[in-house]
Amino acid sequence: MISMYLLNILEDIMFIETLKTLRLYERQSKLGVYHTFKRKNLLYVFRCDCCGVTFLRPRSKVDPERATNDYKHVCSFCDSKRFAQKVGVRMRKIYRTDASSDRPIGSS
């Protein structure tokens, strides 16, 4: 029973982890001397809410507030606009409102 509960919790986790990458480059100076330099990059690992595929996004492309499980994450292969429409339909069914309602979803 507990293991099924943990599996359900893990399936809901869409922000998985943060990865650090280090790339080494080499360039030649004006005098012909080769110098090595490094660049660090942070990547976020997400699981797509639409298809379930694990994907990477650079930290610079993601708002820090959205790097949590409170937000939905969609990979580049899925249509994010179509996914947003489906989520909106689900929320209207939960709050029992029709599409022409003027009442905001968050109000009671």
N, C-alpha and C positions, 0 to 999 in steps of 0.2 A: 504494500500500500504506500509506504513512504517512498520507495524508489519510483513509482509511477508519478507521485507528486513532484519529485525532483525532476523527472523527465519533462513534465508539463512546464515547470518553471524554466528549465533550460531551453525549451523550444520557444519561449516568449522572449528570450534574450536576443536582441538584434545588434547591440553594440558589444563586440566580443573583447577586443583588446587594442592596445596601442603598440606599434612596432617601431623600433629605431633602426634606421639604416645608415651606413657609412660608406661613402663612395670615395675612392682615391683616384685622383687625376694627376697627370703629368703635363707640364708645359715647358716650353723652351724660352729662355730669356733672350734679350737682344744680343747678349754676348755669347749665346750658344750653350749656356749652362742649363741643364734640366732640373726643374724643381717639382717636387710632389706637393700637392695640397689636397685637403679633404673637405667634403661637404656632408653635413649631417641632415637627415630628413626624417620626419616623423610621419607615420602612416596609421590611419585608423582602420580596423578590420570590422566590417559590418556583415550582417546576414540580411538579405533582401526580404522585406515583408511580403512581397508579391510572389516570388518564385522560390525563395529559400536558399539561393546561391550565396556563398561567401565571397565578398569582394573587398577591395582595398580602395581607400581614398586618402590623398595627401591631407595632412592636418591644415595646410594653408587654404584648402578648398572647402573646409567644413567649419561652420560656426561652432565655437566651443560649447555653447548651450545645447546644440543639437547632437553632441557626441554622448548621448545618454539613451536609455531605453524608453524615455518618455515620448520620443518622437519616432515617426515612421521613417524607414530608410529603404530606398528603391535603387536597384543596380542600373547600370547604363543600358542593359539589354531589355529591361521592362519599360513600358510607357508610364511615366510618373503621373501624367494628367489622367489617364484612364484609371490608374490605381486610386487616385484621390477621389474620383467620381464614385468608385465602388465603396470607399470608406464613408463618403458622405451619405450614400444610400443606406448603409448599415446603421449609421448614427441616427438618421431620420426614423428608421424602423424602431430603434431603441427608444427614442423620445416621442414616438408616435406623432410625427408631424408629416404633412405632405410637402411636396416640392414648392408649392406656391405660398407657403406660410411665411409671414413676415417676422415671426418670432425667432430670435437668435437661438442657436442650438444650446448654448451654455446657460440660458435662463430657464427658470422653472415655472 
